């Protein structure tokens, strides 16, 4: 049996308060009462309230992903990317206070841990699409576009009263963005000749760091620069 530490109790209590009452509900007194600890313990563990909120948001995201049983990615990489989008939007809509904490209060030079985790998950999914030779642009650019669009869709849904929400908004937006970024079906891949060289270049760039070659460090860096430049200048 795993014994829950004071830190665990504090994070779980903060996450529950955040989910129930929003950021304003997460006070030192409320968290201490719910976790059975004193204020000095909270500050010793997390430094300040920002640190505690960061940990609470990370806990909430991890719990959501675990509940969704994401598992290993063994399917079609574009379908896995679709599911990643749906998980991102679903988490935000189901947990608006967490989404607001992660995205609605940006500070230069500071990125909440949960935000970095969500972006890393998306980047890995995009990377798999690139490795399959199905990405029309660079991994970084595609990740940025998908992340920004998914965040915007999530915010639009949160702001819209439930009876007025368009249940197809997320799917339609997702597919519009994917249409610009990936070659989806096998038939489309076979007939899409115009961007085939570019997709091969993107695939090579995605795999470059794992390839065993006789290239020197400088040659590998130069090749990476060329491939990145090709991706950035894509039509």
NUVORO-571512 format. One line per 10 residues: number of its first residue (from 1); their letters; for each residue x, y, z of C-alpha. Coordinates in Angstrom, 2 decimals, always signed. Each point is the difference from the previous one (the first is absolute). Example, Ala and Ser with C-alpha at 12.3 -4.5 7.8 and 13.67 -1.06 7.14 Angstrom:
<atoms>
1 = as = +12.30:-4.50:+7.80  +1.37:+3.44:-0.66
</atoms>
This chain:
<atoms>
1 = xxxxxxxxxx = +0.00:+0.00:+0.00  +1.38:+3.39:-1.01  -0.12:+2.60:+2.77  -1.21:+3.41:-1.13  +2.48:+2.74:+0.81  -0.96:+3.49:+1.22  +0.94:+1.31:-3.45  -2.37:-2.49:-1.63  -2.83:+1.03:+2.31  +0.61:+3.68:-0.68
11 = xxxxxxxxxx = +0.03:-0.43:-3.79  -3.11:-2.16:+0.03  -1.82:+2.47:+2.24  +1.02:+2.97:-2.18  -1.11:-1.81:-3.16  -3.40:-0.81:+1.52  -0.52:+3.60:+1.10  +1.07:+1.27:-3.41  -2.46:-2.31:-1.75  -2.87:+0.91:+2.29
21 = xxxxxxxxxx = +0.46:+3.73:+0.45  +2.60:+1.28:-2.42  +3.25:+1.72:+0.79  -1.54:+2.27:+2.63  -0.93:-3.05:+2.09  +3.63:-1.10:+0.34  +1.14:+1.95:+3.04  +2.65:-1.00:+2.48  -2.61:-0.34:+2.73  -2.36:-2.12:-2.10
31 = xxxxxxxxxx = +2.75:-2.29:-1.25  +1.48:-0.39:+3.48  -3.37:-0.88:+1.46  -0.76:-2.53:-2.73  +3.47:-1.59:+0.13  +0.39:+0.13:+3.76  +3.20:+2.07:-0.06  +1.13:+3.43:+1.12  +0.85:+2.88:-2.33  +3.80:-0.28:+0.55
41 = xxxxxxxxxx = -0.13:-3.57:-1.32  -1.64:+1.20:-3.20  +2.55:+2.72:-0.60  +2.88:-2.31:+0.88  -1.18:-2.50:-2.60  -0.95:+2.38:-2.83  +1.66:+3.35:+0.69  -3.07:+2.09:-0.77  -3.58:-0.25:-1.22  +1.11:+0.01:-3.63
51 = xxxxxxxxxx = +2.05:-3.12:+0.65  -2.94:-1.70:+1.67  -2.37:+0.88:-2.85  +2.52:-1.31:-2.52  +0.18:-3.32:+1.86  -3.79:-0.17:+0.26  -0.44:+0.57:-3.74  +2.57:-2.70:-0.77  -1.80:-2.39:+2.33  -3.33:+0.73:-1.66
61 = xxxxxxxxxx = +1.40:-0.58:-3.50  +1.71:-3.25:+1.02  -3.17:-1.28:+1.66  -2.06:+0.81:-3.09  +2.42:-1.73:-2.37  +0.12:-3.04:+2.28  -3.79:-0.16:+0.13  -0.12:+0.08:-3.80  +2.38:-2.97:-0.12  +2.07:+1.44:-2.85
71 = xxxxxxxxxx = +2.32:-3.03:-0.08  +2.69:-0.58:-2.57  -0.20:+1.60:-3.42  -0.16:-2.87:-2.44  -2.65:+1.16:-2.47  +0.00:+2.25:-3.03  +2.10:+3.06:+0.92  -2.54:+2.48:-1.38  -2.83:-1.69:+1.90  +2.17:+0.10:+3.13
81 = xxxxxxxxxx = +0.49:+3.72:-0.65  -3.78:+0.41:-0.27  -0.42:-1.72:+3.35  +2.67:+2.24:+1.51  -1.96:+3.05:-1.17  -3.21:-1.43:+1.46  +1.70:-0.68:+3.32  +1.33:+3.56:+0.14  -3.37:+1.57:-0.73  -1.86:-2.49:+2.19
91 = xxxxxxxxxx = +2.23:+0.73:+2.98  -0.48:+3.75:-0.32  -3.78:-0.17:-0.42  -0.36:-2.41:+2.91  +2.42:+1.99:+2.19  -0.32:+3.68:-0.93  +1.79:+1.21:+3.13  +3.03:-2.13:-0.85  -0.02:+1.20:-3.61  -0.14:+3.62:+1.12
101 = xxxxxxxxxx = +2.90:-0.57:+2.38  +2.07:-1.60:-2.76  -0.74:+2.45:-2.83  -1.92:+3.10:+1.06  +2.74:+1.66:+2.07  +3.16:-0.12:-2.15  +3.17:+1.46:+1.48  +3.12:+0.60:-2.08  +2.63:-2.57:+0.85  -2.38:-2.12:+2.09
111 = xxxxxxxxxx = -1.87:-3.05:-1.23  -2.04:-2.14:+2.42  +1.14:-3.60:+0.19  -3.37:-1.30:-1.19  +0.19:+2.26:-3.05  +3.43:-1.36:-0.89  -1.21:-3.57:+0.46  -3.01:+0.58:-2.28  +2.22:+1.60:-2.65  +2.53:-2.84:+0.23
121 = xxxxxxxxxx = -2.72:-2.61:-0.50  -1.23:+1.82:-3.08  +3.54:+0.40:-1.35  +0.61:-3.73:+0.33  -3.21:-0.75:-1.89  +0.96:+2.41:-2.79  +3.48:-1.50:-0.10  -1.47:-3.45:-0.68  -1.99:+1.43:-2.91  +3.20:+1.53:-1.38
131 = xxxxxxxxxx = +1.89:-3.27:+0.34  -2.74:-1.69:-2.04  +0.63:+2.48:-2.83  -3.46:+1.52:+0.33  +0.76:+3.50:+1.33  -0.02:+2.88:-2.50  +1.99:+2.41:+2.18  +2.55:-0.04:+2.81  -0.76:-1.63:+3.33  +0.42:+3.21:+2.00
141 = xxxxxxxxxx = -2.28:+2.02:-2.30  -2.69:-2.68:-0.10  +0.12:-0.42:+3.77  -0.35:+3.74:+0.55  -2.95:+0.27:-2.37  -1.82:-2.97:+1.52  +0.66:+1.11:+3.56  -1.14:+3.57:-0.59  -3.13:-1.10:-1.86  -0.97:-2.65:+2.55
151 = xxxxxxxxxx = +0.40:+2.55:+2.81  -2.19:+2.48:-1.88  -2.71:-2.57:-0.63  +0.06:-1.05:+3.64  -0.34:+3.58:+1.19  -2.86:+0.65:-2.43  -1.87:-3.04:+1.29  +0.59:+0.92:+3.64  -1.32:+3.52:-0.57  -3.14:-1.21:-1.76
161 = xxxxxxxxxx = -2.92:-1.10:+2.20  -0.54:-3.74:-0.29  -3.38:+0.19:-1.78  +1.52:+2.24:-2.66  +3.19:-1.94:-0.67  +0.58:-1.38:-3.47  +0.86:-3.68:+0.58  +1.79:-0.17:-3.34  +2.24:+3.05:+0.46  +3.00:-1.89:+1.31
171 = xxxxxxxxxx = -0.18:-2.76:-2.61  -0.50:+2.38:-2.92  +2.85:+2.23:+1.10  +2.27:-2.98:+0.62  -0.61:-1.41:-3.44  +0.50:+3.40:-1.69  +3.40:+0.38:+1.66  +1.01:-3.59:-0.71  -0.96:+0.42:-3.66  +2.62:+2.72:-0.26
181 = xxxxxxxxxx = +2.67:-1.85:+1.95  -0.18:-3.70:-0.81  -0.62:-2.40:-2.83  -2.68:-2.16:+1.55  -1.33:-2.88:-2.06  +2.04:-2.58:-1.90  -1.62:+1.12:-3.25  +0.89:+3.62:+0.65  +3.59:-0.97:+0.78  +0.26:-1.90:-3.27
191 = xxxxxxxxxx = -1.34:+2.86:-2.11  +1.51:+2.98:+1.82  +3.17:+0.37:-2.08  +0.55:+3.74:+0.39  +0.99:-0.12:+3.66  +1.51:-3.50:+0.06  +3.65:+1.21:-0.01  -0.79:+2.39:+2.82  -1.64:-2.72:+2.07  +3.03:-2.22:-0.51
201 = xxxxxxxxxx = +2.24:+2.87:+1.15  -2.13:+0.51:+3.10  +0.10:-3.74:+0.72  +3.79:-0.03:-0.32  +0.29:+2.99:+2.34  -2.21:-1.72:+2.57  +2.18:-3.11:-0.06  +3.36:+1.76:-0.30  +0.83:-0.02:+3.71  -0.43:-3.78:+0.19
211 = xxxxxxxxxx = +1.79:-0.95:-3.23  +3.36:-1.71:+0.15  +2.14:+1.54:-2.75  +3.59:+0.92:-0.76  -0.87:+3.69:+0.03  +2.08:+2.22:+2.23  -1.68:+2.19:+2.60  +0.39:+3.02:-2.28  -1.36:-1.87:-3.03  -3.00:-1.24:+1.97
221 = xxxxxxxxxx = -0.70:+3.54:+1.23  +0.25:+1.34:-3.56  -2.38:-2.65:-1.32  -2.44:+0.80:+2.80  +0.18:+3.69:-0.93  -0.72:-0.76:-3.67  -2.95:-2.25:+0.84  -1.42:+2.55:+2.43  +0.31:+2.70:-2.66  -1.84:-2.16:-2.51
231 = xxxxx = -2.84:-0.49:+2.47  -0.26:+3.71:+0.76  -0.16:+0.97:-3.66  -2.70:-2.54:-0.87  -2.98:+1.32:-2.02
</atoms>
